[in-house]
């Protein structure tokens, strides 16, 4: 059995590696340019790569070995069998469905990347719209900006529904209830466990969140001269109410208005003993026509070609985003490259999200503000104290927003023909305390990029936040210096406990190995003031 497994893995790796690289390069170029030629390249390689894993003969072999993992005789071989079994299982579909999904995905990517909202008859970037929502006191302009931010929804809604139908059909052919449940299983997540965890998170965060939101609503009502009951989505600081608005007593944006954000990123990671210079040299960080307006990190080849895409502007949001994507990048860069190809990845999507979320939090810490952002020490301490309260609200706010996304996406796959427009606002009312704007609404839900381009992904942000808080607590307790920012010992802890193992272990094992405890809401709740 061991000999057969080894031969299969070698054969599959030889076929998969060049396809992975070609597909990832095409996806990168499509995100940079939005050009048709890269869309077609991406579709071609995506189909070829998915077809490789759709092979039913290979799947049956993996299925037999997976049923006897203890007989494989080598933990690394057994782990590769487990990962490839899940990959092949997720790809078991007919060629027509496989090709249709690849083309729809590429079409959605191209539409998102090329789309520019229209404000007062002129095209406008997402950065410009968010700047209005962060700072403008003109309620009418804010309304127009918010409505512009939702304009992409109608262009994507039908595509998303069509992808949902196709994915559901393939999942049901494999005996699953729908694609959402099937995808969770293939991510080594159990749906009952996940939603029990989410229910605990909802319970813990409800009280403190709605107290903070009432305080915020009183401030916004006074600022805009309306009753709190009349506040609309555009009165808040971003299109989805997923980030807290700037505090009047916390002025971080001016620190970055004229700053060289990549240089600050280098200094941040140098302080952890992690070098990101080569990564930045391969990255694309500024706005361009036709370029995706979002941010991501791409490991092109699992050999060190790691790149970041951003659309930097001089504000706190983009400083944090750059550090977030840098977190993904250093995870990929510092995992053990002697691992087999199929284990040369983070343990799980939620573990790389945890690192990204943990490292972006440095912006709120006094050592970082003083040594990296150049804030005088006394002022940095005062800013950090205020930033801590801002951060706590940010954690609560993100948790409530993420609950909207996860519950909505599960419903999307369970009942794709339902009144999703109404459901979206029902969930936003339940979890975020937001009211829909007056008048009939279109598919505002489809304006959220993840539903089209990163299906069944958002729960990994939630798990990542929980793991990030557990890592933060472990660093405080176990690492010399007891802090993250500008602490090489903390960087070494992350390299050894989280990055280096790569995909060697299942993610729950990694969480326990790194923090000494299974994943729960406890550390996050404590950090968010929700105990």
N, C-alpha and C positions, 0 to 999 in steps of 0.2 A: 504493500500500500504506500509506504513512504516513497519508494522509487517512482511509482506512478504519479503521486502528487507532485514530486519535485520536477518530473518531466513536463507535466501539465503546466505548472507555474512558469517554467522557463519558456515554453512555447507561447503561452498567453502574453507574457511580458514582451517577448520579441515582436509580437504583433501589435501590442497596445502602446508601447512607448512612442513610436513615431507618430501614431494617430493622436495620442494625447497632446504631444507637442504641437502638431499642425493645427489641431482644433483650438488649442489655447491661444496660439499666435493669431489665428483668424478672429477669435472672439475679442482679443485685445485690439486688433486693428479696426474691427467693426465698431467697438466702443469709442475709439479715437476719431474715426472719420465718418461713420454712418454710411459708407459707400457700398453700393450694390455688389461690387466685386468681392468684398470681404464678407458680405452676407452670404453669397453663394459658396465661397470657400468654407465658411463656418458650417453651412448646411451639409456640404459634401463630407467634411471630416466628422461632423457630429453623427451623421447617419452611419458612416463606416465604423466609428468607434462603438456606437450603441449596438450595431449589428453584430459586432464581435462578441459582446456580452449576451446577445439574444440567442446565441447558438443553443438549440435545445439539447443537443448531444452533450455539449460541455456542461450545461446546467444539470443534466441527469447524473453525470459523474460527480460534480460538486455536491449534489444532493445526497448521494450515497456516502461520500466521505464526510460530509457535514453530520450525518446521522451517527458517525463513529469517530468523532473528533479525538476521543481519548486514545484511539488506536494509531493516530498519525505518528506519535513517537517523538515529536519535536514541537515545543510551544510556538516557535515562530512559524513553522509550517502550518500548524493548526490554526493560528490566528489568520494567516493568509487565506486558508480555505474558508474560514468564517466570513471574511470580508468579501472574497470573490463570490461566495454563495449568495450573499445579500445583493451584490452588484448584479449578478446574473438573474437572480429572482426578480429584481426590479425591472429588468429589461425584457422579460418574456412577453413579447407581443408580436403580432404579425408585421411583416415588412411594410405594408401600407400604413398602418398606424404609426409605426416608428418614423417613417419618412414624413408623414403629415405633421407629427409633433415637432420634429426638427425644423420644418419650414415655418410653422406657426410661431415657434419660439424665436427664430431669427427675425421674423416679421415684427413681432412684438418688440424685440430689442431695437430694431432699426427705427420703429415708430417712436419709441421712448427717447432714443438718443437724438433723433433729428427734431423732435417736437420743441417748439418755442412758443410759450403762451403769448397771447396778445393782450396788451394793456393800453386802453385808450387809442386803439388802432395801430399800435406799434408792437413789433416783436420784443420780448423781454425775457431775460434769463431767470432761472430759478433763484439764483443769488440775489438778483435785483428785487424780486417779489418778497423774498424772506427779509431783506433789509427794510422794506416798507413795513412789514409786520412786526419787526423788532423795534422800530424807532418812530414811525410816523404817528403824529397826533391827529391826523385828518381821517376821521372815521369813514368818510365816503371813499377816500382813496384806498383805505385799508380794505373796505368791502370789495372794491374792484380788483385789488391785488389778490385777495383770497379767492374770489371767483375765477380769476385768471389761472391760479394755481391748480384748479380742478378741471381745467379745460381738456387736459389730456385724457380724462376718464372716458368720455364717449368714443374716443378713437381706439380704445383698448378693450372696452367691455365685451364686445362680441367675440374678440379673439380669445380672451380669458375663458369665457364660457365654453367656447369650442374646445380649447385645450382641456378643460375640466371634463367634458363629456368623453373625449378620447382617453384620457388617463383613467377615468372611472371604468370605462369599458375594458381596458387592459387589466385593471386591478380585479375586477369582478370575474374575468376569465381565469384568474389565479385563485379564486375562492374568497377574495376579500370583500368586505362590505362596500368599500369605496376606496378611491386612491388615497385619501387622507390617512385612513387607518393603515393601509398598505405601506405608504411611505414612512409612517412612524415606525412600523415594524422593521423596515429596511434600514432605518437609522438607529436601530437598537434602542428604541423608546417604546414603552408599553403605554397605550392610550389611557387605560384606567389609572395607572400610576401618575402619568403626566397631569391629567385633569384633577386628580386629588391634590397634587402639589399646587396647581393653579388655584384651586378652591381655597387652600390654606393661605396662599399669597393674597387672594382677594379679601379674605377675612382679616388678615393682619393689616393690610394697607388701607382698608375702607375708612376707618375712623380718622387717622391722621391725615389722609389725603383730603377728605372733604372738609376738615377743619382748615387746612392750608388753602384749599380752593375758595372757601368762603372769604378768607382774608384777601386773597388775590382778587376775587370778584368785587369786593368792596372798594379796593383800590382802583380797579378798572372802571367801575361805575362812576366813581368820583372823577376820574380822569376824563372820561368821555361824556359825562353829563347825562347818563341814562340810569334807569333802575337796574339793579343787579339781575332782575328777572328778564331784562331786555337785552342782556349781553348776547352777542352772536359769535360764531367761530372766528370772524376776522378781528375781534377785539383781543384775541390772544396772540402769542408771539411767533407762531409758525403754523403752516397750513393744517397740521393734524393734531395740534396741542400735545406734542410728544416731548417738548423741551420747555423748561420754565422760562418766563420772560426775564430780561435783564432786571436786576435789582437796582433801585436808585442809589443804594449805599455800597454797591459793588460794581466797580467800573473796570471790568477786565477787557472789554472790547478795545478801549484806547491803547492798551498795552501792545496790541497786535496790529493796529491800524497801519503803521508804516514798517512793521517788523519783517525781517526775513524769516518766514516760518520754517523753511527747510533747515536753516542754520540752527534755529531753536530746537528743531527735532534732533539734529546731530548731537547737540550739547546734552539733550535729555537722555539719549541712549548711550552716549559716552559715559554719562554719570552712572549708568547701570553696568558698564563694561560690555556693551553691545554695540557693534559697529554697523551703521546703516548707510555708509557712504556709497558703496557699490549699488545698493538697492535704489537710492535716490538717483544715481547716475542713469539708471535704466528706466526711470519713472517719467510720468507726464502729469504735471501738477497744475497747469493754468488753463483757464477757459479758452475754448476754441470753437468756431462755428462747426456744427455737426457732431461735436463730441458729446458723449454722455455727460449729463450734468450731475451725476452721482459720484460715488467714491467706492473703490474696491482695491483689493490686493490680489495679484495673480501670481501663482507659482507655475511658470510655463513648463518646466521640464523635470522638476524634482532633483535637479542637479545644481541649483543655485541661481537660475535665471528668474529672479523675483522682482516684481514691478508693482508700483502703486499708481493708481489713477485718482486724481483729485481735480477740483476746480477752485483753487485757493482764493480766498478773499481775506482781508485783514481784520479778522474778528475772532472771538473766543471759539465759536462753533467750528471754524475751519482749523484752528490750532488743535482743538481736541480731536477733530476728525483725522488730521494728519498723524497724530500720535496713536489713534485707534488703528488706522491702517498699518502704521509702523509696528504695532503689536502683532498683527497677523504676519507681517513680513519677517520679524525676528523669530517667531515661532518656526516658520518654514526654514529660515536660514540656519538655525542652531539645532535642529533635530539631528539625530545621529545618521549621517549619510552612509554608514556601513550597513544600515538596515536594508532588508530586501525592498525592491521597488514598491511593492504593494503596501508596505508598512511605512514608507517614507512620506508620511502625512501626519498632521495632527491626530490625536486619538479620536477626536470627534469634532464636528462643527461647533458644538457648544464649548469645547475647551479652547479653541482658538478665539471664539468670541469673548470668552472670559479674559484672556490675556489682552485683547484689544481694549476691552472695557476697563480693565484694571489700569493699564498704562495711560489711558486718556485722563484718568482721575488725577494724575500728577499736577495738572494745571491748577488745581485747587489747594495745593499743599505749599506751606510757607517756604520750605527749602527750595522748591522749584521756582516759586515766584521771585525769591531773592537771587538765586544763583543763575537761573536761566533767563527769566524775564527781566531781570535787572531792577526789581523793585527794592527800594531801601529796606533794610531788615525790619525796622519797627513797623513800617507800613505793610510789609509782606505779612507779618504776624497778624496785623489787624484785618487785612484783606482775607487772609486764610480763615480767620474765625468767621467772617461773614460768608466766605465761600463755602464753609462747612454746612451752614444752614441752607444755602442755595443748592448744594450737592444733595442734601437730604431730601429737599423737595423734588429735585430732579430725579432721584431714584423712585420716589413715590409716583411721580408723574409718568415716568417711563413704564413702570409696572402696570399702571392703570391703562395706559395706551396699548401696551403689549397684550393685555387681556382682551381688548377690543379685537386686535388682529387675529389672535389665535382662535377665539370663539367664532369670529366671522369666517375665517378660512375653513374651519371644520364644517360650518353650516353651508358654505359655498359648495363643498364637495358632497355633502349629504343631500342637498336640495338645490342644485344649480339653477332650476327654473323658478325658484321662489322669488318673492319681491325683495331682492337684495338691496335695493336702494333704501327701502324702509328699514330693513334689518340693520344696515350700517348705522343709521342714526339711532335706532333703538339701543344698540350696544354702546354707542358713544354716550347716550344718556345714562345708561346703567353704570358704566365703568368710569366715565370721565365727567359726568354731570353737565354735558353740553346739550344745548338745544339745537335742533336743525334750523337753518335760516328760513325766513318766511318764503312761501311760494313752493311750487313743485320742484323737486330735486331730481337730477339725473344720477348717473352712476358715479358718485363721488368716490366710492370704494375703489374703482378701477384706476384712480389717479395714484394709488400707492404702488410703487414700482415692484415690490416683492411679490404681489399676487400674480403678476405676469411672468417675471423673470427669475424669481427664487421661490418656487412653490414649496409649501409645507416646510418653511424655513424659520418663521418668526419665533417659534417656541425655543429655538436655539439661542436667541437673544435673551430670553427670560432665564434659561438655564445658565447661560453665560454670566449674567449679572449675579446670580446666586453663587456660582463658583468663584467669581471675581471677589465677592465679599468674603468668602471662606479663605481664599488665598491671602487677602489683605490681613485677615485675622491671624493666619498662620505666620505671615511675615512679621507681624507685630510680636508674636509670641516666641518665634523660633530663630529669627535672623538677627545677627549682631547689628545694632543700630535701631532695630525695631521699626524701620520705616522703609518705604519704597523709593521715593524720589532721591536721586543722586546717591544711591547706596549700592556699590558694586556687589556687596554680599547678597542683596536682594536679587540682583541680576543673576548671580551664580545659582541662587536657590531656584529661580525659574528655569534656568538652563538645565539644571540637573534633575529637578523634580517633574517638570512639565514638558519642556521642549525635547530633550534628548530621547525620551522613550518613544517619540513618534507614535505610530499606530501599534506598538508592541502589545498594549493592553486594551481591553474594553474600557470605555470612558469611566464607568463607575469605579473600576479598580484604580484608575489614574487619580480620580478625585480623592479617594481614601489615601493613596500613597502620598499625595502632595499635601493634604490638609489634616490627615488623621481621622477623618469622619466622612460618612456618606453625605451626599448632597441633600440639603434641606433649605428651608426659608429662614432659618434662625439668624445666621450671620447677616444676611441682607436686611432682615427686619430690624436688627439692632443698629446697623449702619444708617438705615433710613428713619430711625426714630419711631419704629412701628412695633415695638415689643409689647 
